[in-house]
Amino acid sequence: MNDEPYHIIGSDRPGRWIVTCDHATNRVPEMVNGGDLGVSTADMNRHIAYDVGAAGVACELGRLLNSPVILSDFSRLVIDPNRGEDDPTLLMKIYDGTIIPANRHADAAEVERRLAAYYRPYHAALSELCDGRPNAVLLPIHSFTNQLHGHDPRPWQVGVLYAGDDRLARTLISRLQQETDLCVGDNQPYAGHLPGDSVDKHALTHGRPNVLVEVRNDLIRLKDDQRAWAARLAPMLEEALEQAQL
C-alpha cells in the first residue's frame, strides 16, 4: 500500500520558488488507527482535516512559476507538519468543535511514531529542495474557512502572513490591495508564524525570503477556481519578488 508522506512535482523546474502545501490532503494512513480517526466523513472534508483547495492552487502556481511543489500526503489531524515538534497543537484532540477520538489518548510513543513516519520525512524532503537552490524563495499555500464555529464570518478573500522577515510580504500585500474586488488580510486571519513551524524551520532560520498565502476555501473548492486564483496570484508574486529586490 502506498504510504508516502509527501509528493514532489517538478523537482527539476528551474524557478526560484519552492511552493509548499503543508495541509494538502485529508488522508489518514492505514498505520494510524487503521486509517480512521473516528471522525465523520463530513468533518474529514472540512478545514479541520486539511486545507480545502490549497493543493490545487499550489500545483497550478508551481506550473505557472516554473518551480517545484511539495505536497504533504497525510491529514493535519494525523500530525500537523506546520507546527513545531514541541507545539501543543501538533496533535489535535479537538478542533473547531470536533473531537478527534483516535487522538484523545495518543501517548508520547504514538506521537513519536507519527513524527517518524510522516512529519520528519516531509520536512527532510522540503529541506533538501530548499538546500538545492541557493536563491530559494519559500511560498507556502494554505486555505482558511470563511467562518469558525461561534465566530463572525471572515471578510478576507486572501491573506498574507509573515513574521520577522516581511520584505516580500509587504510588497505582495501592496500589490494585492490594488485589486478593488479583494479584501486582503495583513497577517490575517492568523498573525505571523509559530516557533518551529514550516516558515520558521525552512525560511526564517536560514534567512530565505518567504511569503505565506492563505486563500478563503469557499473560493477555491472547484478546480476551475483553483486555476483562476493561481493565474491571478502568479504574476503578482513575480512582481512582488522583483520589487522587493530579493
C-alpha positions in Angstrom: 0.0 0.0 0.0 1.3 3.4 -0.9 2.1 5.3 2.3 4.4 8.0 1.1 4.1 11.1 3.4 4.7 13.6 0.6 4.8 14.1 -3.2 7.1 16.4 -5.1 6.0 17.8 -8.5 8.5 19.4 -10.9 11.7 18.9 -8.8 13.8 19.9 -11.9 11.9 23.1 -12.6 14.4 26.0 -12.6 12.3 28.7 -10.8 13.3 30.2 -7.5 10.1 29.5 -5.7 9.6 26.4 -3.5 5.8 26.1 -3.4 4.6 24.1 -0.4 1.2 22.8 0.8 1.6 21.5 4.3 -2.1 20.6 4.6 -2.7 19.2 1.1 -4.8 16.2 1.9 -7.2 14.6 4.4 -5.7 11.1 4.0 -5.4 9.0 7.2 -2.7 6.3 6.6 -3.6 2.7 7.5 -0.9 2.6 10.2 -2.8 5.4 12.1 -5.7 3.7 13.8 -6.4 1.5 10.8 -6.9 4.6 8.6 -9.8 6.0 10.6 -9.5 8.7 13.3 -13.1 8.2 14.3 -14.1 11.5 12.7 -17.2 11.7 10.4 -16.8 12.0 6.7 -18.4 15.4 6.8 -15.8 16.6 9.3 -12.9 15.0 7.4 -14.0 17.1 4.4 -13.8 20.3 6.4 -10.9 22.6 7.1 -10.1 20.8 10.3 -8.6 17.9 8.3 -6.9 19.7 5.5 -6.7 23.0 3.6 -9.5 22.7 1.2 -8.5 23.6 -2.4 -4.9 24.6 -1.4 -3.2 21.7 -3.1 -4.8 22.6 -6.5 -3.7 26.2 -6.2 -0.2 25.2 -5.1 0.2 22.8 -8.1 -1.0 25.4 -10.6 1.2 28.0 -9.1 4.2 25.7 -9.4 3.4 25.2 -13.1 3.0 28.9 -13.8 6.1 29.9 -11.8 8.1 27.0 -13.3 9.0 26.0 -9.8 8.8 22.8 -7.7 5.9 21.9 -5.5 5.9 19.7 -2.4 2.6 18.4 -1.0 2.1 16.6 2.3 0.0 13.4 2.0 -1.4 13.0 5.4 -4.2 14.8 7.3 -3.2 17.6 9.7 -5.2 15.6 12.2 -2.7 12.7 11.9 0.1 15.1 12.8 0.4 18.8 11.8 3.5 19.5 9.7 3.0 23.2 10.2 3.8 23.0 13.9 7.0 22.6 15.8 7.6 19.2 17.4 7.0 20.7 20.9 3.9 22.6 19.9 0.8 21.6 22.0 -1.3 21.7 18.8 0.9 19.3 17.0 -1.6 16.5 17.6 -5.1 18.0 17.9 -7.6 16.3 20.2 -10.4 18.7 19.5 -10.6 21.2 16.6 -13.3 23.8 15.8 -15.8 21.9 17.9 -15.0 18.4 16.7 -13.4 15.8 19.0 -10.8 13.6 17.3 -11.3 10.2 19.0 -8.2 8.4 17.8 -6.1 11.3 19.2 -7.7 11.7 22.6 -5.5 9.1 24.3 -2.4 9.2 22.0 0.6 8.9 24.2 4.2 10.1 23.6 5.1 6.9 21.8 2.3 7.3 19.3 3.2 10.9 18.7 6.8 9.8 18.1 5.6 7.1 15.7 3.7 9.6 13.6 6.6 12.1 13.7 9.0 9.5 12.4 6.6 8.1 9.7 5.1 11.4 8.3 6.2 14.7 9.8 10.0 14.3 9.6 10.2 12.7 6.1 8.1 15.6 4.8 10.4 18.2 6.4 13.5 16.4 5.3 12.3 16.4 1.7 11.4 20.1 1.9 14.9 20.9 3.4 16.5 19.1 0.5 14.5 21.0 -2.0 15.4 24.3 -0.4 19.1 23.5 0.1 19.3 22.6 -3.6 18.6 26.2 -4.6 20.8 28.8 -3.1 18.4 31.6 -4.1 15.2 29.7 -3.0 12.1 31.6 -2.0 9.6 29.8 0.2 5.9 30.0 -0.8 3.6 28.1 1.5 0.0 27.9 0.2 -2.8 27.5 2.7 -6.6 28.0 2.8 -8.9 29.1 5.6 -12.5 28.6 6.4 -14.9 31.5 6.0 -16.3 31.1 9.5 -15.3 29.1 12.6 -18.0 27.8 14.9 -19.2 30.6 17.2 -17.2 33.3 15.4 -18.1 36.1 13.0 -17.7 35.5 9.2 -14.2 36.4 8.0 -14.2 39.2 5.4 -10.9 38.5 3.7 -10.7 36.6 0.4 -6.9 36.3 0.7 -4.4 36.7 3.5 -0.7 37.2 3.5 1.2 36.0 6.6 4.7 36.9 7.8 6.9 37.0 10.9 10.3 38.6 11.3 11.1 38.9 7.6 8.3 40.8 5.9 10.2 42.1 2.9 8.3 40.0 0.3 5.0 40.0 2.2 4.8 43.8 2.3 5.3 44.1 -1.5 2.7 41.4 -2.1 0.2 43.0 0.2 0.6 46.3 -1.5 0.1 44.7 -4.9 -3.0 42.7 -3.8 -4.5 45.9 -2.2 -4.6 47.4 -5.7 -7.3 44.9 -6.6 -10.5 46.7 -5.9 -12.5 43.5 -5.5 -10.3 42.0 -2.8 -10.3 42.3 1.0 -6.7 41.5 1.8 -5.7 40.2 5.2 -2.4 41.7 6.5 -1.3 38.9 8.8 -4.9 37.8 8.9 -6.8 35.5 9.5 -3.8 34.5 11.6 -0.9 36.6 12.9 2.5 35.6 11.7 4.0 32.3 12.4 4.6 29.9 15.3 8.1 28.9 16.6 9.2 25.7 14.8 6.5 25.9 12.1 7.4 25.4 8.4 8.3 29.0 7.6 10.4 29.2 10.8 12.1 25.9 10.0 12.8 26.4 6.3 13.0 30.1 5.8 13.5 32.3 8.9 16.3 30.2 10.4 18.1 30.3 7.0 17.5 33.9 6.0 15.4 32.8 3.0 12.8 35.1 1.5 9.3 33.9 2.1 5.7 34.7 2.0 2.7 32.6 3.1 -0.5 33.0 1.2 -3.9 32.0 2.5 -7.0 31.8 0.2 -10.5 31.5 1.7 -11.5 27.9 1.0 -15.1 28.6 -0.3 -13.4 30.4 -3.2 -11.2 27.5 -4.3 -13.3 24.4 -3.8 -13.6 23.8 -7.6 -10.7 23.0 -9.9 -11.5 25.9 -12.2 -11.4 28.3 -9.3 -8.1 26.9 -8.1 -6.6 27.5 -11.5 -8.1 31.0 -11.7 -6.7 32.0 -8.3 -3.3 30.7 -9.3 -3.4 32.5 -12.6 -4.2 35.7 -10.7 -1.6 35.3 -8.0 1.4 34.1 -10.1 2.2 37.5 -11.8 1.6 39.4 -8.6 4.1 37.1 -6.8 6.7 37.6 -9.5 6.1 41.3 -9.5 6.4 41.5 -5.7 9.6 39.5 -5.7 11.1 41.8 -8.3 10.1 44.9 -6.4 11.4 43.6 -3.1 14.8 43.1 -4.9 15.5 39.8 -3.1 
